[in-house]
């Protein structure tokens, strides 16, 4: 019984680390029609970009190359919306 507070503390610490939100990479890029777009800090929407469903595709990357997907295997495709995004 004397070790019960210690056990509760250890379990609470584990839960805090295990279930805390993961940080997104500091840079986010999307690739559409042969052009890389820096969408860091952009919110997906009708004036920026969307991640549409598409099998065997990735939406966002940590750098402007296809070897660094942020969420590998997410089956989503980056689609630049009509409003201009900086390249």
C-alpha positions in Angstrom: 0.0 0.0 0.0 2.9 2.4 0.7 4.0 2.2 -3.0 0.5 3.1 -4.3 1.2 6.9 -4.7 4.4 6.1 -6.5 2.6 3.7 -8.9 0.0 6.4 -9.6 2.7 9.0 -10.3 4.5 6.6 -12.8 1.2 5.8 -14.6 0.3 9.5 -14.8 3.7 10.4 -16.2 3.4 7.6 -18.8 -0.1 8.7 -19.8 1.1 12.3 -20.2 3.9 11.3 -22.6 2.1 8.6 -24.5 -1.1 10.6 -25.2 0.3 14.1 -25.7 -0.3 15.5 -29.2 2.6 15.0 -31.6 4.3 18.1 -33.0 4.1 18.6 -36.7 7.3 19.2 -38.6 8.3 22.9 -38.8 8.1 22.9 -42.6 5.3 21.5 -44.7 5.3 21.2 -48.5 2.8 20.0 -51.1 3.5 18.8 -54.7 1.0 19.6 -57.4 1.5 19.5 -61.2 5.3 19.4 -61.0 5.5 22.3 -58.5 6.4 22.3 -54.8 4.4 24.6 -52.6 5.5 25.7 -49.1 2.2 25.4 -47.0 3.8 25.8 -43.6 1.3 27.5 -41.3 -1.4 27.3 -44.0 -4.8 25.9 -43.1 -6.4 23.6 -45.7 -9.3 25.2 -47.4 -10.9 26.6 -50.6 -8.2 29.4 -50.9 -5.1 27.3 -50.1 -5.0 23.5 -50.6 -6.8 20.3 -49.8 -5.7 16.8 -49.2 -8.1 14.7 -51.3 -8.4 11.0 -50.9 -6.2 9.0 -53.4 -4.8 5.6 -52.8 -1.0 5.2 -52.6 -0.4 8.9 -52.3 0.9 11.3 -49.7 -0.3 14.9 -49.1 2.4 16.8 -47.2 6.1 16.5 -46.9 8.7 17.8 -44.5 11.0 19.0 -47.3 10.5 19.6 -51.1 11.3 16.0 -52.1 9.1 12.9 -52.2 11.3 11.0 -49.7 10.0 12.8 -46.6 6.2 12.3 -46.2 4.8 13.7 -43.0 2.2 11.0 -42.7 3.4 8.0 -44.8 0.7 5.9 -46.3 -2.1 8.4 -45.6 -3.7 7.9 -49.0 -4.3 11.6 -49.6 -3.2 13.7 -52.5 -2.1 17.4 -52.3 -4.3 19.6 -54.5 -3.5 23.3 -54.8 -6.7 25.4 -54.9 -7.3 28.1 -57.5 -6.0 31.0 -55.3 -2.3 31.5 -55.6 0.0 29.9 -53.1 3.7 30.9 -53.0 6.0 28.4 -54.5 
